[in-house]
Amino acid sequence: MLEVYGQDFSLKIDLYKLRYKNEATVLYKEATDHWNSISHPTCKKNLLKSESEAFLTAISQNNPTLIRSHYPDAVKTLKVALAMNQSSALSQFTTFSS
């Protein structure tokens, strides 16, 4: 389970289900103690292929509207990914500012 905590939210991603059951399951809560769940069947190979194709199409057509995330969101996503890598490498919690 990957757990991400922010100032106004908590997020848990079930990596076991994603890796072994091809199911993307996310638990989240915002300002309440009640966890909400989103679960969706997925195929990792097709998911990565679809994302890559959409990205390459947007570049080849010079059409940024085909990419669902704006640049500031992409930078935040990168920060989270790098913090996760650091946390995993150090086997400890990692914090960062937005």
C-alpha positions as a Markdown table, in Angstrom:
| # | Residue | x | y | z |
|---|---|---|---|---|
| 1 | Met | 0.0 | 0.0 | 0.0 |
| 2 | Leu | 1.4 | 3.4 | -1.0 |
| 3 | Glu | 0.3 | 6.1 | 1.3 |
| 4 | Val | 0.5 | 9.8 | 0.5 |
| 5 | Tyr | -0.5 | 12.5 | 3.0 |
| 6 | Gly | -1.0 | 16.1 | 2.1 |
| 7 | Gln | -2.2 | 19.1 | 4.0 |
| 8 | Asp | -5.8 | 18.6 | 3.2 |
| 9 | Phe | -6.0 | 15.0 | 2.0 |
| 10 | Ser | -4.8 | 11.4 | 2.5 |
| 11 | Leu | -4.4 | 8.9 | -0.3 |
| 12 | Lys | -3.7 | 5.2 | -0.4 |
| 13 | Ile | -2.9 | 3.2 | -3.5 |
| 14 | Asp | -3.2 | -0.6 | -3.4 |
| 15 | Leu | 0.0 | -1.6 | -5.3 |
| 16 | Tyr | -0.7 | -5.3 | -4.7 |
| 17 | Lys | -4.0 | -5.1 | -6.6 |
| 18 | Leu | -2.4 | -3.0 | -9.4 |
| 19 | Arg | 0.5 | -5.4 | -9.9 |
| 20 | Tyr | -1.1 | -8.8 | -9.4 |
| 21 | Lys | -4.8 | -8.4 | -10.0 |
| 22 | Asn | -4.8 | -5.7 | -12.8 |
| 23 | Glu | -7.1 | -3.5 | -10.7 |
| 24 | Ala | -6.4 | 0.1 | -9.9 |
| 25 | Thr | -7.7 | 0.8 | -6.4 |
| 26 | Val | -7.4 | 4.2 | -4.7 |
| 27 | Leu | -8.6 | 5.1 | -1.2 |
| 28 | Tyr | -8.9 | 8.8 | -0.4 |
| 29 | Lys | -10.3 | 11.2 | 2.2 |
| 30 | Glu | -10.6 | 14.9 | 2.3 |
| 31 | Ala | -11.1 | 16.8 | 5.6 |
| 32 | Thr | -13.2 | 13.9 | 7.0 |
| 33 | Asp | -12.3 | 10.6 | 8.7 |
| 34 | His | -14.3 | 8.6 | 6.1 |
| 35 | Trp | -12.3 | 6.8 | 3.4 |
| 36 | Asn | -13.7 | 6.8 | -0.1 |
| 37 | Ser | -12.8 | 4.1 | -2.6 |
| 38 | Ile | -12.3 | 4.1 | -6.4 |
| 39 | Ser | -11.6 | 0.9 | -8.1 |
| 40 | His | -11.3 | 0.2 | -11.8 |
| 41 | Pro | -10.1 | -2.9 | -13.7 |
| 42 | Thr | -7.0 | -2.1 | -15.8 |
| 43 | Cys | -4.4 | -3.7 | -17.9 |
| 44 | Lys | -1.0 | -2.3 | -17.1 |
| 45 | Lys | 0.4 | -3.0 | -20.6 |
| 46 | Asn | -2.5 | -1.2 | -22.3 |
| 47 | Leu | -2.5 | 1.6 | -19.8 |
| 48 | Leu | 1.1 | 2.5 | -20.4 |
| 49 | Lys | 0.7 | 2.0 | -24.1 |
| 50 | Ser | -2.4 | 4.3 | -24.2 |
| 51 | Glu | -0.6 | 7.0 | -22.1 |
| 52 | Ser | 2.5 | 6.9 | -24.3 |
| 53 | Glu | 0.5 | 7.0 | -27.6 |
| 54 | Ala | -1.5 | 10.0 | -26.3 |
| 55 | Phe | 1.6 | 11.8 | -25.3 |
| 56 | Leu | 3.4 | 11.1 | -28.6 |
| 57 | Thr | 0.3 | 12.2 | -30.6 |
| 58 | Ala | 0.1 | 15.5 | -28.7 |
| 59 | Ile | 3.8 | 16.1 | -29.5 |
| 60 | Ser | 3.6 | 15.1 | -33.2 |
| 61 | Gln | 0.5 | 17.2 | -33.7 |
| 62 | Asn | 1.8 | 20.1 | -31.6 |
| 63 | Asn | -1.5 | 19.9 | -29.7 |
| 64 | Pro | -1.1 | 20.3 | -25.9 |
| 65 | Thr | -4.9 | 20.0 | -25.4 |
| 66 | Leu | -4.5 | 16.2 | -26.0 |
| 67 | Ile | -2.6 | 16.0 | -22.7 |
| 68 | Arg | -4.9 | 16.0 | -19.7 |
| 69 | Ser | -2.5 | 17.5 | -17.2 |
| 70 | His | -1.3 | 21.1 | -17.3 |
| 71 | Tyr | 2.3 | 21.8 | -16.7 |
| 72 | Pro | 2.0 | 22.9 | -13.1 |
| 73 | Asp | 0.2 | 19.6 | -12.3 |
| 74 | Ala | 2.9 | 17.6 | -14.1 |
| 75 | Val | 5.6 | 19.3 | -12.0 |
| 76 | Lys | 3.6 | 18.4 | -8.8 |
| 77 | Thr | 3.3 | 14.8 | -10.1 |
| 78 | Leu | 7.1 | 14.7 | -10.7 |
| 79 | Lys | 7.7 | 16.0 | -7.2 |
| 80 | Val | 5.5 | 13.2 | -5.7 |
| 81 | Ala | 7.2 | 10.5 | -7.9 |
| 82 | Leu | 10.7 | 11.7 | -6.8 |
| 83 | Ala | 9.7 | 11.8 | -3.2 |
| 84 | Met | 8.3 | 8.2 | -3.5 |
| 85 | Asn | 11.6 | 7.1 | -5.0 |
| 86 | Gln | 13.6 | 8.8 | -2.2 |
| 87 | Ser | 11.3 | 7.3 | 0.5 |
| 88 | Ser | 11.7 | 3.8 | -1.0 |
| 89 | Ala | 15.5 | 4.1 | -1.3 |
| 90 | Leu | 15.8 | 5.4 | 2.3 |
| 91 | Ser | 13.1 | 3.1 | 3.7 |
| 92 | Gln | 11.6 | 6.1 | 5.6 |
| 93 | Phe | 9.0 | 8.8 | 5.2 |
| 94 | Thr | 9.9 | 11.7 | 2.9 |
| 95 | Thr | 8.4 | 15.2 | 3.0 |
| 96 | Phe | 8.4 | 17.9 | 0.4 |
| 97 | Ser | 6.8 | 21.2 | -0.2 |
| 98 | Ser | 4.4 | 22.0 | -3.0 |
